[in-house]
């Protein structure tokens, strides 16, 4: 006997449809919203605008509330918009007094190209030319052209320290400020590049799972052309009040639906983020690359494979971090864990130890950084968030290994090797390797799991 289908009224059916579409809009739009939130933070906190560069004039501390940022390099982030000015030139200096590791990404955070020592210019320096969507004009010789499907783009550029002293930091900042950004139309006499400093402001670009998420998504829709791969979302977003050329003014009923869907999407992401850590990078253990292979490939190829579009996995990655590299593993590599050796979530009130084996396979440095599990930003108001192989005073064991401690209080005599945490919350750890070497990829050097010691 067939069961009679449930009977819903028209209002209930409409509500259910909108809730599902709003949930999917959160998942689909994550990398673009993530980008927009960083740009809005630039405008709000530094008064910077498009085609200027936000930078940190020292090592970033907890006030850099982007998603899993690097506190052991100088951040330089040009925010680019070619819509009104046409092609933009990004000049990377040669690696003489310093070096740049970074990439240029479009507004969906798909990589256009890597720059600097591990990029196209190979440390010789170069002029990267970011082109608007559909640009057909010829380009002059001497430029590395980067066609983009979006008007907006940004570069995540890291000026790498040669050591951990204040002098090394000052030199890295000065080197980073040799980067230039200007319109191609003014290349004959480039205007001075404008840098805006974010070192003393709370640069909050964490994901807001409420109406603000959809306001950010609307800004992307208004500025950017629809990509063929995403056209299925045009009607979905229109039903939520997001439509190109029209103001986003959801009524009270739609606002409640959007807020509910955003909250549900956050719960789904929190639950399924754990799937990013399987399989582990090493044969056993808890460390993993915080992005699935299909997302890494898609971001590097602008999702050229017509048979895959991993928006679920993409959302999980960009709910936790930002930026993608064209060739991950060339300039930098990341391993992340959310659990200790015994498979338990990290507790901010407990103490843990990570033993970094000797002869870490890097040409520049390694670092371990703690983030708030709830926001994926730095834990607020703590004195530092990481320990790096470049930190002055970092203690080594007799065999050359290094013990890094995580917890609310430093073990006696281990303050220089300690990363503070906060009781009452959970945290996650990202291990960075800059200038990674083959022993990492051949897995002859293995990073052990983090152990709870009290």
Secondary structure, 3 states (H helix, E strand, C coil): CCCCCCCCCHHHHHHHHHHHHHHHHHHHHHHHHHHHHHHHHHHHHHCCCCCEEEECCCCCCCCEECCCCCCCCEEEEEEEECCCCCCEEEEECCCCCCCEEEEEEECCCCEEEEEECCCCCCCCCEEEEEECCCCCCCCCCCCEEEECCCCEEEEEEEECCCCCCHHHHHHHHHHHCCCEEEEHHHHHHCCCCCEEECCCCCEECCCCCCHHHHHHHHHHHHHCCCCHHHCCHHHHHHCCCCCCCCCCCCCHHHHHHHHHHHHHHHHHHHHHHHHHHCCCCCCCCCCECCCCHHHHHHHHHCCCCCCCCCHHHHHHHHCCCCCCCCCCCCCEEEEEECECCCCCEEECCCCEEEEECCCCCEEEEEEEEEEECCCCCCCCCCCCCEEECCCCCCCCCCCCCEEEEEECCCCCCCHHHEEECCCCCEEEEEEEEEEECHHHHCCCCCCCCCEECC
